[in-house]
Amino acid sequence: MDASPAGPPAPQQMSPADYARSRHKIWLSAAALFTDPLGRILLVQPTYRQQRLLPGGAAEPGESPAQACAREVLEELGLERAPGRLLAVHWLPPDHPDIAAGMAVPGEVRYILDGGTLDEEEIAALRVPADELLGFEFIDSTQAEERMIPVDGQIMLAALRARLSGTTAHLEGGRHVGEVPPLDRHQVYVRPRAGRTWPWHPEPVPDSLQVKQAWGWLFVPDGRVVLVVDPGDRLPALPGGTVELTDASPEETLRREAMEEAQVTIGDDIVRLGWVYDATGDVYGGIGPCARLRLAAPITAVGPAGVDPATGRTFGRLLATPDQAAALLGWGDQGYQQAELAARWAHERWGIPHAAPGPVSELRATRS
């Protein structure tokens, strides 16, 4: 009987050493995103470059990203703290334009982990190595981006927005892979607002004070609230604004502004939560002490996004849990107090549930 024809030669198996040499060689690094109680970001100033960095650095052989992050934070800040969840992972290609001239980089995978919020005692205890760092600072997201090289700023902002939204960012070359999350799509920045230190009064406005402003915590049926983002400054805000002479009441101001800014209709039952004391009224021409009212209302209809007649711009429209909104607004403790009070009113008065945790999303028009 004839022998069967010979088949294709069996593939030659690589030796373990050859296989190891064939694997992709890249750098691995990890950094931590720390904030202070006002939401400002911790950056360090290296001795070897002008631009700032998040605390962190290169992983040593055999280290995981979390281990590298914890070691670098201890070395750079004297802070022994286990890093939290992954906020962003980034691939820096070897040919990225922000790589320093003459630096041969085989490509780098960088992890950004959540360092959490440092309190005043922890901040006072931070210590930096004089031979490696000139110091550290806490600054808002706009300033932080300006003090970093572009790709580092892009990664920092993506990590901050992922933290605020409860998501994780996946980046390549400073750009998102796949669909861009809402906070990044609208290029949202956060910073402490001037009014955060003004006294908050969860009570009726005294007759002696003029109400000059009405902003509202406006709820959709699942317990989230609407935020608007002016493309002029990229800062999130509650719908609302100045009480005009043509407005019959602050409630009517909120109804008008909600339609103009966010194209939402609110119900007739509008609750006054309290007010913020503005001692000077400078934004209104220095009129002296006045009140800035905070209200809550249920949303009954949502129209397509449109142009705000006061600014000529189309605002971004976001849905966030009350706690997420408080963090994005930059009002500090009083923002969280307002959020808690508004959510309680929404539940008790309109039967709106407390919002379940979830990412910030876009507000979409409802079908008629």
C-alpha positions in Angstrom: 0.0 0.0 0.0 1.3 3.5 -0.9 2.3 5.7 2.0 -0.1 8.6 2.7 1.2 12.0 1.4 3.1 14.0 3.9 1.2 16.8 5.5 2.6 20.3 6.2 5.6 20.4 8.6 4.7 20.8 12.2 5.3 24.3 13.5 8.5 24.5 15.5 7.8 25.4 19.1 9.6 28.4 20.5 11.8 27.9 23.5 10.7 29.8 26.7 13.6 32.1 26.2 12.8 32.9 22.6 9.1 33.4 23.5 10.0 35.8 26.3 12.2 37.8 23.9 9.4 38.0 21.4 7.0 39.7 23.8 6.1 43.4 23.5 8.4 45.5 25.7 6.7 48.6 27.2 7.0 50.8 30.2 4.6 50.7 33.0 3.8 53.5 35.4 1.1 54.5 37.9 0.0 57.7 39.5 -2.6 58.8 42.1 -5.3 61.4 41.8 -5.7 63.2 45.2 -8.0 66.1 45.9 -8.4 68.3 48.9 -11.8 69.0 50.6 -12.5 71.7 48.0 -12.0 69.3 45.1 -8.6 70.8 44.0 -6.1 68.4 42.5 -2.7 67.6 44.1 0.2 68.1 41.7 3.9 67.8 42.4 6.7 70.0 41.0 9.7 67.9 39.9 13.3 69.3 40.1 14.0 68.1 36.6 11.2 69.7 34.6 9.0 72.8 34.7 5.6 71.1 34.2 3.7 69.5 37.1 2.8 65.9 37.5 0.4 63.8 39.4 2.3 61.9 42.2 3.5 58.6 41.0 6.1 57.1 38.7 7.6 54.1 36.9 6.8 50.6 38.2 9.8 48.5 39.2 10.3 45.0 37.9 7.6 42.7 39.2 5.4 45.5 40.7 1.7 45.8 40.0 0.3 49.3 39.1 -1.2 49.5 42.6 2.1 48.5 44.3 4.0 51.0 42.2 1.5 53.8 43.0 1.6 53.1 46.8 5.4 53.1 46.8 5.8 56.3 44.7 3.2 58.1 46.9 5.1 57.1 50.0 8.4 58.2 48.5 7.2 61.5 47.1 4.7 62.6 49.7 5.5 60.6 52.9 2.0 59.3 52.7 1.2 55.6 53.4 -2.1 55.0 51.7 -3.5 52.2 49.7 -4.7 53.4 46.3 -8.4 53.1 45.4 -10.1 52.1 42.2 -8.8 52.5 38.7 -9.8 55.8 37.2 -8.0 55.8 33.9 -5.6 53.6 31.9 -3.6 55.2 29.1 -1.5 53.9 26.2 1.3 56.4 25.2 2.6 55.3 21.8 6.3 55.6 21.0 5.8 58.4 18.5 3.6 60.7 20.6 4.6 64.3 20.0 4.7 65.1 23.7 7.6 62.7 24.3 10.7 64.8 25.0 13.2 65.0 22.2 15.9 62.4 22.4 13.8 60.2 24.8 13.5 56.7 23.4 10.2 55.4 24.7 9.0 51.9 23.7 5.5 52.8 24.6 4.0 53.2 28.0 0.9 52.0 29.8 0.0 54.4 32.6 -2.6 53.7 35.3 -4.3 56.5 37.3 -5.7 55.3 40.6 -8.0 57.1 43.0 -6.1 58.5 46.0 -9.2 59.9 47.5 -9.7 63.2 49.4 -7.0 64.3 51.9 -8.2 66.2 55.0 -6.3 69.1 56.5 -4.3 67.0 59.0 -3.2 64.7 56.2 -2.2 67.6 54.0 -0.2 69.2 56.8 1.8 66.0 57.2 2.9 65.7 53.6 6.6 65.8 53.0 8.5 65.8 49.7 12.1 64.6 49.0 14.2 67.8 48.3 16.4 66.0 45.7 13.4 65.0 43.6 10.6 67.5 44.1 10.5 71.2 44.7 7.1 71.0 46.3 3.4 70.3 45.8 0.2 72.3 45.4 -3.6 71.9 45.3 -5.1 73.6 42.3 -8.4 73.5 40.4 -8.7 71.4 37.2 -8.4 74.4 34.8 -5.1 75.5 36.3 -3.8 72.0 36.7 -4.2 71.3 33.0 -2.3 74.5 32.2 0.6 73.4 34.3 1.1 70.0 32.8 2.3 68.9 29.3 -0.8 68.4 27.1 -1.0 64.6 27.2 -0.6 64.6 31.0 -3.3 67.2 31.3 -5.6 65.1 29.1 -5.1 62.0 31.2 -5.6 64.0 34.5 -8.9 65.5 33.3 -10.1 62.1 32.0 -9.3 60.5 35.4 -11.0 63.4 37.3 -14.1 63.2 35.2 -14.2 59.4 35.6 -14.0 59.8 39.3 -16.9 62.4 39.3 -19.0 60.2 37.0 -18.2 56.8 38.7 -16.6 55.4 35.5 -13.2 54.3 34.2 -11.5 56.0 31.2 -9.6 54.1 28.5 -7.3 56.4 26.5 -4.7 56.1 23.7 -2.5 59.0 23.0 -4.5 61.2 25.3 -7.8 60.4 23.5 -10.7 58.2 24.6 -11.1 54.8 23.0 -14.7 54.4 21.9 -17.5 56.7 22.8 -16.5 59.8 24.6 -18.1 60.1 28.1 -20.5 63.1 28.6 -18.2 65.0 31.0 -15.4 64.8 28.5 -17.6 65.5 25.5 -18.6 68.8 27.1 -15.0 69.4 28.4 -16.3 69.9 31.9 -14.1 71.6 34.4 -14.7 71.9 38.2 -13.4 74.4 40.6 -14.3 75.8 44.0 -17.0 78.5 43.6 -16.8 81.8 45.4 -20.2 81.3 47.0 -19.2 78.2 48.8 -18.2 80.2 51.9 -21.4 82.2 52.0 -23.8 81.2 54.7 -26.5 78.7 53.7 -30.0 79.1 55.4 -32.5 76.2 54.9 -35.3 78.4 56.0 -37.6 81.2 54.5 -36.0 84.4 53.2 -36.4 87.3 55.6 -38.7 90.0 54.4 -35.8 92.5 54.7 -33.8 90.7 52.0 -34.3 91.0 48.3 -34.2 87.8 46.3 -32.0 88.3 43.3 -31.4 84.8 42.1 -33.3 81.5 41.8 -31.6 78.2 40.9 -33.2 74.8 41.0 -32.6 71.2 41.8 -34.8 69.8 39.0 -35.6 66.1 39.3 -36.3 63.5 36.6 -38.4 60.5 37.7 -35.4 58.2 38.6 -34.1 60.7 41.2 -31.3 62.3 39.2 -31.1 66.1 38.6 -30.3 68.3 35.6 -27.1 70.2 35.3 -26.4 72.7 32.4 -22.9 73.3 31.0 -22.3 76.7 29.4 -19.8 76.1 26.5 -18.3 79.5 27.3 -16.8 78.4 30.7 -17.4 74.7 30.7 -18.5 74.8 34.4 -21.6 72.8 35.4 -24.5 74.7 37.0 -28.1 74.2 38.2 -30.7 75.7 35.8 -31.7 79.2 37.0 -30.5 82.8 37.0 -31.3 86.4 37.9 -34.8 87.3 39.0 -36.0 89.8 36.3 -38.5 92.6 36.8 -40.9 90.8 34.4 -40.9 87.7 36.6 -43.9 87.5 38.9 -41.9 85.5 41.5 -38.6 83.6 41.9 -40.5 80.4 41.0 -41.4 81.9 37.7 -37.8 82.9 37.2 -36.8 79.2 37.6 -39.6 78.1 35.3 -38.4 80.6 32.6 -34.7 79.8 33.0 -35.3 76.0 33.0 -36.9 76.3 29.7 -34.4 78.8 28.2 -31.2 77.0 29.4 -32.3 73.3 29.5 -35.5 73.2 27.5 -37.3 71.4 30.4 -40.8 72.1 31.8 -41.2 71.9 35.5 -44.3 71.1 37.6 -46.5 73.7 39.4 -45.4 72.4 42.8 -42.0 74.2 43.4 -40.4 74.0 46.8 -38.1 76.6 48.4 -35.2 74.8 50.0 -33.4 77.8 51.4 -31.1 80.6 50.5 -27.5 81.7 50.3 -26.6 85.1 51.9 -24.8 87.4 49.4 -23.4 90.2 51.6 -22.5 92.7 48.8 -24.6 91.9 45.7 -21.6 92.9 43.6 -22.7 90.9 40.6 -25.9 93.0 40.6 -24.2 96.3 40.7 -23.2 96.4 44.4 -26.8 96.5 45.7 -25.8 95.3 49.2 -27.1 92.3 51.1 -29.5 90.0 49.1 -30.5 86.4 48.9 -29.8 83.7 46.3 -32.7 81.3 46.5 -32.4 77.5 46.0 -35.5 75.6 44.9 -36.6 72.1 43.9 -39.1 70.9 41.4 -40.1 67.8 39.3 -39.5 67.8 35.6 -42.6 67.1 33.6 -41.3 67.3 30.0 -37.9 67.6 28.2 -37.6 69.2 24.8 -34.8 69.0 22.2 -31.6 71.0 23.2 -31.9 74.6 21.9 -30.2 78.0 22.0 -30.3 80.0 25.3 -31.7 83.4 24.3 -29.6 85.2 26.9 -26.2 83.9 25.7 -26.9 82.7 22.2 -25.3 79.4 23.1 -26.6 75.8 23.4 -25.9 74.5 26.8 -24.9 70.9 27.5 -27.5 69.0 29.5 -26.4 66.4 32.0 -28.1 64.0 34.4 -26.4 63.3 37.6 -27.2 62.0 41.1 -27.6 64.8 43.6 -24.2 63.8 45.2 -22.5 63.9 41.8 -24.1 67.3 41.1 -22.8 68.6 44.5 -19.3 67.5 43.6 -19.5 69.1 40.1 -20.9 72.4 41.3 -18.0 73.2 43.6 -20.0 74.6 46.5 -18.3 72.5 49.2 -20.2 71.2 52.2 -23.2 73.5 51.5 -23.6 71.9 48.1 -24.0 68.5 49.7 -26.4 69.9 52.3 -28.6 71.3 49.5 -28.4 68.0 47.5 -29.5 66.0 50.5 -32.4 68.4 51.4 -33.5 68.5 47.8 -33.5 64.7 47.4 -35.5 64.3 50.7 -38.1 66.8 49.5 -38.3 65.0 46.1 -38.9 61.7 47.8 -41.4 62.8 50.4 -43.4 65.3 48.3 -43.4 63.8 44.8 -42.5 60.2 45.4 -39.3 60.4 43.5 -36.9 57.7 44.6 -33.3 58.4 45.8 -31.1 58.1 42.7 -29.2 54.8 42.3 -25.4 55.1 41.7 -24.5 55.3 38.1 -22.5 57.4 35.6 -23.3 60.9 34.6 -25.3 60.9 31.3 -26.8 63.2 28.7 -30.4 64.5 29.2 -32.5 63.4 26.2 -35.7 64.8 24.9 -38.8 62.9 26.0 -41.3 61.7 23.4 -44.6 63.5 23.3 
